[in-house]
Amino acid sequence: MNQLKTYIIPNSVNFSKGADKAGINSIFIDLEQRGKNLRQGHLDTHKSSHQLRDIVNYRKCVQNAELLVRINPLWEKTKDEVNYAIDHGADILMLPMARKVSEILCFKDIVEERVPIVYLLETKEIIDNISKFIPNLTNHDRVHFGLNDLSIDLGLKFLFQVLALNILERPCEICRDYGIEYGIGGIGKIGGGKLSADLILKEYVRLESKWVILSRAFHENQLVFEGLEIHYRNILESYFNYSLLNQKELFKSRSELIDNINKILC
């Protein structure tokens, strides 16, 4: 069965309890702050409000999902952040904003396979060089292609232009060749969004993405998960149904996606 797996960044411990109960696969504690306001301060995007000390509180209430901790991009205190996160219950870590292959390999050495790693690939340089480090990943590690920072790095006006320009086709193929599970971007509620969430999800299916972040457009900064269960099920059911489409149908949807992106940019 083709089943989508999901990340969500909780706004509160109570929210994470509901998300965990609903079947979200990864509760996402976001500690990334270094450089983010400089990159995204002009955009209406998620900015971290979590602190290292929050890991313990979320660990106590997350029973079914994995507890993922995104730390800062590589810096002089990375080892301290990694050790603290693992020692206080992180099941998996996420490294954002790597540009050099050496950063990926350095982070891998710091973690020492104590927990799996999600490599958030969101710069042109690291995506162009994906084949140089993918062979070093374990089959417990994952990749996630981040659209916000990647679109900024590429000088694009709209994050989903990354999909329209088909930038991720070959990197996704490389991940599959090495048996590395991967995800792409985020998703809002089915039937909503300036760009149809249905079209976005179909393109994720075409690119064989297995993971997605449930974005702010999905949870709208609610402090509890209650009421979102139906929207969560809609996404899972839609992904499954879209996975049954043939390539001709998926490419037709892709053409519609590109047309809609062009209209938004006009």
Backbone torsions as a table, in degrees:
resi	resn	phi	psi	omega
1	MET	NA	133.6	177.6
2	ASN	-82.1	106.8	-175.3
3	GLN	-120.9	128.0	177.2
4	LEU	-78.2	140.9	175.2
5	LYS	-110.2	148.7	-166.9
6	THR	-131.9	143.0	169.3
7	TYR	-106.9	150.6	168.7
8	ILE	-146.9	141.8	177.0
9	ILE	-97.9	111.2	-175.2
10	PRO	-77.5	148.0	176.2
11	ASN	-90.4	-14.5	-178.2
12	SER	-160.2	163.7	176.4
13	VAL	-61.8	-40.6	179.3
14	ASN	-61.8	-39.7	177.0
15	PHE	-60.3	-44.3	-177.0
16	SER	-65.7	-33.4	176.8
17	LYS	-61.2	-45.4	179.7
18	GLY	-67.0	-39.9	179.1
19	ALA	-64.9	-40.8	178.2
20	ASP	-62.2	-44.7	179.5
21	LYS	-64.8	-34.8	-177.6
22	ALA	-74.6	-15.6	177.3
23	GLY	108.0	9.1	173.6
24	ILE	-55.2	138.7	-173.7
25	ASN	-82.9	-29.6	-174.2
26	SER	-141.5	116.1	173.8
27	ILE	-89.5	125.1	-158.9
28	PHE	-113.0	102.3	175.8
29	ILE	-87.6	123.0	-171.0
30	ASP	-109.1	107.1	178.8
31	LEU	-101.7	1.2	-175.6
32	GLU	-70.5	118.5	176.9
33	GLN	-131.5	-34.3	-174.2
34	ARG	-63.2	116.9	175.4
35	GLY	83.9	-10.0	-172.9
36	LYS	-71.0	-43.0	178.6
37	ASN	-63.5	-34.7	177.7
38	LEU	-64.3	-40.1	-178.5
39	ARG	-78.2	-42.2	-168.6
40	GLN	-119.9	9.0	-176.1
41	GLY	-58.0	-27.7	-179.3
42	HIS	-85.7	-2.8	-176.1
43	LEU	-111.7	153.7	176.5
44	ASP	-87.9	72.8	-177.6
45	THR	-121.1	168.3	178.8
46	HIS	-63.4	132.8	172.7
47	LYS	-122.6	136.0	-173.9
48	SER	-63.9	138.0	170.1
49	SER	-123.8	5.1	179.3
50	HIS	-81.9	153.9	176.7
51	GLN	-125.2	160.9	179.2
52	LEU	-52.7	-40.7	-176.9
53	ARG	-65.0	-17.7	179.7
54	ASP	-69.8	-22.3	-176.0
55	ILE	-55.8	-43.6	-178.1
56	VAL	-61.0	-44.1	-178.3
57	ASN	-65.3	-41.4	179.2
58	TYR	-71.7	-33.8	178.8
59	ARG	-60.5	-36.2	-177.9
60	LYS	-65.9	-29.3	-172.8
61	CYS	-107.2	-10.0	178.9
62	VAL	-91.8	109.2	-173.7
63	GLN	-105.8	-30.4	-172.5
64	ASN	-111.8	-42.4	-179.9
65	ALA	-76.1	163.8	168.5
66	GLU	-76.6	150.7	174.3
67	LEU	-101.7	109.2	-178.5
68	LEU	-100.3	138.4	175.5
69	VAL	-122.4	118.9	172.7
70	ARG	-91.3	120.6	179.2
71	ILE	-97.0	-175.0	178.8
72	ASN	-73.2	160.7	169.7
73	PRO	-55.8	158.9	-175.1
74	LEU	-51.7	127.5	176.9
75	TRP	-155.7	-174.0	-171.9
76	GLU	-66.9	-18.8	-179.9
77	LYS	-106.1	15.0	-179.7
78	THR	-58.7	-43.7	-178.4
79	LYS	-61.2	-39.7	177.8
80	ASP	-63.7	-43.8	179.4
81	GLU	-63.5	-43.8	180.0
82	VAL	-61.7	-49.2	-178.0
83	ASN	-63.2	-41.8	179.8
84	TYR	-63.4	-47.3	-178.2
85	ALA	-60.3	-45.8	-179.4
86	ILE	-67.3	-44.0	-178.2
87	ASP	-64.3	-24.8	-177.1
88	HIS	-105.8	14.9	166.1
89	GLY	113.7	6.5	177.1
90	ALA	-64.0	131.9	176.2
91	ASP	-85.2	-25.7	-173.6
92	ILE	-158.5	147.3	-179.7
93	LEU	-114.3	154.6	175.3
94	MET	-124.1	130.1	175.2
95	LEU	-104.0	118.7	177.4
96	PRO	-95.5	164.7	163.2
97	MET	55.5	31.4	172.6
98	ALA	-70.6	140.8	174.3
99	ARG	-113.5	-34.6	-176.4
100	LYS	-105.7	145.5	174.2
101	VAL	-58.0	-35.8	-179.7
102	SER	-60.4	-31.2	177.5
103	GLU	-67.4	-40.7	177.8
104	ILE	-61.7	-47.0	-176.5
105	LEU	-69.6	-36.6	177.3
106	CYS	-63.8	-44.4	179.7
107	PHE	-63.4	-41.9	178.3
108	LYS	-58.8	-40.8	179.1
109	ASP	-66.5	-36.8	179.6
110	ILE	-65.9	-42.7	-177.4
111	VAL	-71.6	-33.2	176.2
112	GLU	57.5	34.1	177.5
113	GLU	59.1	24.2	175.4
114	ARG	-69.8	-34.1	173.6
115	VAL	-141.5	160.8	174.5
116	PRO	-68.1	167.0	-178.8
117	ILE	-129.5	137.3	166.6
118	VAL	-101.9	119.5	177.9
119	TYR	-92.4	111.1	-180.0
120	LEU	-85.5	105.0	-175.7
121	LEU	-94.2	113.9	-172.9
122	GLU	-145.4	23.3	172.0
123	THR	-130.7	149.0	-178.9
124	LYS	-60.9	-41.0	-175.1
125	GLU	-62.0	-45.3	-177.3
126	ILE	-72.1	-34.8	178.3
127	ILE	-68.8	-37.9	176.7
128	ASP	-62.5	-25.3	-176.3
129	ASN	-109.3	21.2	-174.7
130	ILE	-58.6	-34.6	-177.3
131	SER	-68.6	-14.9	-178.3
132	LYS	-82.9	-19.1	-179.8
133	PHE	-121.7	-18.8	-179.2
134	ILE	-54.5	-38.9	179.1
135	PRO	-62.0	-18.1	-178.5
136	ASN	-86.4	-8.8	-178.3
137	LEU	-79.9	152.2	174.0
138	THR	-89.1	167.4	-179.9
139	ASN	-76.4	0.9	172.6
140	HIS	-94.5	-16.5	178.2
141	ASP	-77.9	160.7	177.5
142	ARG	-136.3	167.6	173.7
143	VAL	-122.7	141.8	169.7
144	HIS	-131.5	130.1	179.6
145	PHE	-92.0	113.2	-178.2
146	GLY	-89.3	126.3	-173.4
147	LEU	-86.8	-32.2	-177.8
148	ASN	-60.3	-61.6	-177.1
149	ASP	-68.8	-31.3	177.7
150	LEU	-64.4	-42.3	178.9
151	SER	-64.7	-36.5	176.2
152	ILE	-65.2	-45.7	-179.2
153	ASP	-60.8	-32.9	-179.6
154	LEU	-87.3	-4.2	180.0
155	GLY	74.0	27.7	-178.9
156	LEU	-89.3	156.4	-177.3
157	LYS	-86.9	-21.3	-172.5
158	PHE	-141.6	130.4	-171.4
159	LEU	-58.4	-33.5	-175.8
160	PHE	-80.0	-0.2	169.0
161	GLN	-61.5	-26.5	176.1
162	VAL	-56.2	-39.3	177.7
163	LEU	-72.4	-42.6	-178.1
164	ALA	-61.4	-36.9	-178.5
165	LEU	-83.2	-2.7	175.8
166	ASN	59.3	35.7	-176.8
167	ILE	-67.6	-26.2	-172.2
168	LEU	-95.9	-2.9	-176.7
169	GLU	-56.0	-54.5	-177.2
170	ARG	-69.7	-43.9	175.9
171	PRO	-57.1	-37.2	177.2
172	CYS	-65.3	-40.2	177.6
173	GLU	-60.7	-41.2	-179.8
174	ILE	-63.9	-42.5	176.3
175	CYS	-58.3	-45.9	-180.0
176	ARG	-63.4	-39.4	-179.8
177	ASP	-58.6	-32.7	-177.8
178	TYR	-100.8	6.5	177.1
179	GLY	70.3	27.5	-179.7
180	ILE	-97.9	122.8	179.2
181	GLU	-72.3	144.4	-176.0
182	TYR	-146.7	160.3	175.1
183	GLY	-132.6	170.6	-179.4
184	ILE	-136.0	128.6	165.6
185	GLY	50.8	-152.4	-179.4
186	GLY	-129.3	176.3	180.0
187	ILE	-148.3	143.7	174.2
188	GLY	-99.4	-159.3	-179.2
189	LYS	-73.8	139.9	176.2
190	ILE	-60.5	133.1	-179.0
191	GLY	92.0	-3.9	-177.6
192	GLY	-119.7	-179.5	174.5
193	GLY	99.7	147.5	174.9
194	LYS	-57.7	-40.9	169.5
195	LEU	-108.0	126.1	-174.2
196	SER	-49.3	124.2	176.2
197	ALA	-60.9	-30.2	178.5
198	ASP	-63.2	-44.6	179.8
199	LEU	-66.3	-39.4	178.2
200	ILE	-62.7	-46.0	-177.7
201	LEU	-64.9	-37.6	176.9
202	LYS	-63.0	-37.4	178.6
203	GLU	-70.0	-35.8	173.9
204	TYR	-61.8	-39.5	177.2
205	VAL	-62.7	-44.9	-179.3
206	ARG	-60.2	-36.3	179.9
207	LEU	-84.9	2.3	175.7
208	GLU	63.3	33.1	175.0
209	SER	-70.9	136.0	-178.6
210	LYS	-105.9	-11.5	-178.2
211	TRP	-130.0	151.8	174.7
212	VAL	-151.1	150.7	174.4
213	ILE	-90.6	128.6	172.7
214	LEU	-78.2	110.4	-166.1
215	SER	-82.9	179.3	175.7
216	ARG	-61.1	-29.7	176.3
217	ALA	-65.4	-21.0	175.7
218	PHE	-81.1	-54.0	-172.2
219	HIS	-95.3	-14.2	175.0
220	GLU	50.9	37.2	175.7
221	ASN	61.9	25.2	174.0
222	GLN	-62.0	147.2	179.5
223	LEU	-90.7	-10.0	174.0
224	VAL	-133.2	155.8	-177.5
225	PHE	-83.4	-19.6	-176.5
226	GLU	-53.7	133.9	-177.2
227	GLY	97.9	-16.7	-179.7
228	LEU	-94.9	-8.9	-176.6
229	GLU	-57.3	-42.5	-178.2
230	ILE	-65.6	-36.9	178.6
231	HIS	-70.1	-35.0	176.2
232	TYR	-64.5	-46.5	178.6
233	ARG	-62.2	-36.6	178.5
234	ASN	-60.3	-40.7	179.1
235	ILE	-65.7	-46.1	-179.8
236	LEU	-62.5	-43.8	-179.8
237	GLU	-66.9	-40.3	179.5
238	SER	-64.4	-43.6	178.4
239	TYR	-58.8	-46.0	179.8
240	PHE	-61.2	-45.5	-179.2
241	ASN	-65.1	-40.0	-180.0
242	TYR	-68.7	-28.1	178.9
243	SER	-69.0	-13.6	177.6
244	LEU	-88.6	-8.3	179.4
245	LEU	-71.0	150.7	176.0
246	ASN	-85.6	172.3	-175.6
247	GLN	-62.9	-35.5	178.5
248	LYS	-61.7	-42.5	179.6
249	GLU	-68.3	-37.9	179.4
250	LEU	-69.4	-36.3	177.6
251	PHE	-72.1	-30.9	173.7
252	LYS	-63.7	-42.9	176.8
253	SER	-63.9	-38.3	178.5
254	ARG	-61.7	-41.7	177.9
255	SER	-61.0	-39.5	177.4
256	GLU	-66.7	-39.8	176.7
257	LEU	-58.1	-47.8	-178.7
258	ILE	-63.6	-42.7	178.1
259	ASP	-59.7	-42.9	-179.4
260	ASN	-68.5	-37.4	176.9
261	ILE	-64.5	-43.0	178.9
262	ASN	-61.7	-37.8	178.2
263	LYS	-66.2	-39.7	179.6
264	ILE	-64.4	-35.9	-177.5
265	LEU	-77.6	-18.4	-177.8
266	CYS	-71.9	NA	NA
